[in-house]
Structures are given as C-alpha cells and as structure tokens.
Amino acid sequence: MRSSREMRHEAWNMLKGKWFWRLLCVGAALQFIMQFANGIVVAALKAMSITTVDDFVAAKISAAQQGLSYSLPTAKAYCWMVGGFCFQIFIGYIFAAIMAFGFMGLLLKTSRDDDSRWFADAFGGFARPLEMTWLLALMNLLTALPVFVCGLAAGVLWAVLTKVLGPVVGVAAAVVVVVIGVICAFAVMYGYRQAWFIKNERAEASAVDCMRASRQMMNGFKWRAFCLDLSFLGWLFVVSGFLVFAALGGSVAESMSQTAGVLAEAVSFVFGMVAFWLFIKVILGMAVARVVFYRELQKDGAAAVAGGVS
C-alpha cells in the first residue's frame, strides 16, 4: 500500500477540475434536501401546535434573561414535544443515510472518472431509504456500544474503588476505562469504514454483509486509515489560522478609526472567505482520500489472491 502522502496527493489531483464542482454541487443539493425536509417537519409540528425543542429552549433562555421561569402548561405538552423531537431526529437520520450512500457513490465515480449518470445516481438512496437507514443504524450502534459498555464499567469502578482505595484511584481507573472504550469505538468505526463503498458496488448485499466485508478489508489497515486522516491535520491548522486572523481583524476594527476600521473589516472578511474555501477543499480532499484508500485495499486484496494468499 502506498504512503499517506502519496494517497493524499492523488486525492488532491482527483479534485482538480470538474469533479470538485460536481462533489460540491451534489453535497450542497443533498444538504439542501435534508434541511428542506427538516423544515417541513418543523412546520408540520407547529401547525399541530406542538412546541419544538428549539422554541422551548429559546423561550427558556429568554425567560431566564428576564429573571422569569418558563415551562409548558401540561405534562402532555412535554410528551408531544419529546415525541415531535424524536420524529424530527428519525427523519433526519433517514436523510443522513441517503446522503451518505449517494455521496460515497459519487466518490466512487470520481475515482473512476465515470461520467455516466453521476448526478442521478447520487440520489439513488431515495429508492431504498429504509435499507440505507438500517445500514447506518447498525454501524452507529456497534460504534457506540464500546463507549456505552466502558462507560457503565467506569461508573462501577469509580464507585467501588473510591470507597476502597480513595477518589484519586477511582477517578484514574474510570478515565482509563473510558479511554479504552473510545479507542475501541474508533477501531470499530474504522473497521466498518468501507461499508458504504461496498454497498454502492454490491447493491444486492445486505447491511450485515457489507459490514462484514468492510471489516475483513480493514483487518490490519485501520492504523493506516487513521494516519491518512491525520495527514490532513496540517491543512486544518491552516484553516484555523485564517479563522483566527479573521476574528482578530474584526475585533481590531472596533477600536480603530472609521477608515482604518473599514479596511480591517475588509481584510477580516477576506480571511474568513479564504478559511471557508480552504475548509471545503480540505473536507472534500479527506472524502476523496477515503475512496483512494478503498481502491488501495482492493488492489492489495487482488494482489494477495493472485499471489495465492487466502
């Protein structure tokens, strides 16, 4: 397998030209559809006189600022609010799964420079929404499971060891267990990382089969995938630097004369726009690097089979 630098360089090259704009347009379109659907759900809840969580929190904050208290009139109103919120999350989860499937499919077309139905296929998940949602739910459930289990174990250890050996030992043991849970969660997450690509290339495969195939592909390569992601950290620091300069320019402008303040605000705006543009480039670069890594795994698997390794 090639180094992270070589794969990152290939990802930047693949982003040049038409595919950058295609990925950007499809990503924006999918995000717009998701926000539009969420807006319809919120509007429907308000039409049924159901208080949304956002409205409740806003009213709570506004009342607190005035030294007042705010609460819904009845327990039934709270139940309707919680139910509406759960429904809103459920709809958002479905669209998140559809977006993941479509965008990963477009990344595969980018890696092959395949122009056929690139826009239409990006929305193919809408034909099988529950299938996509089930795959996402399984992946998230298994990823969160180690954190949940280790969190419970950490609570028990903290309670027991605090009484027996003191609070310092109890806290230290709990932190160690939580860290182990987080590491296990990352290992599980990277193990299932190729499931969306596999689902796009094997539409008939079930969610469990896709996850099993991904786990087999990633066996021994999770650390390499993590290092590839980590190789983009420098670019994220550059983005953060531009954001800091933009924030400093805005704060300095307030203490300057009118002409100098306008100039400082203009410079701050430019830094902000550059940071936004670089952030988009880095995020898309990381996404394309994922499909480059997937192709590397396929090549290594084919080479192993050709060499007689089972």
ABEGO torsion letter per residue (X at the ends): XBBAAAAAAAAAAAABEAAAAAAAAAAAAAAAAAAAAAAAAAAAAAAAGBBBAAAAAAAAAAAAAAGBBBBBABAAAAAAAAAAAAAAAAAAAAAAAAAAAAAAAAAAAAAAGBABGAAAAAAAAAABAAAAAAAAAAAAAAAAAAAAAAAAAAAAAAAAAAAAAEAAAAAAAAAAAAAAAAAAAAAAAAAAAAAAAAAAABAABBAAAAAAAAAAAABGAAAAAAAAAAAAAAAAAAAAAAAAAAAAAAAAAAABBAAAAAAAAAAAAAAAAAAAAAAAAAAAAAAAAAAAAAAAAAAAAAAAAAAGBX
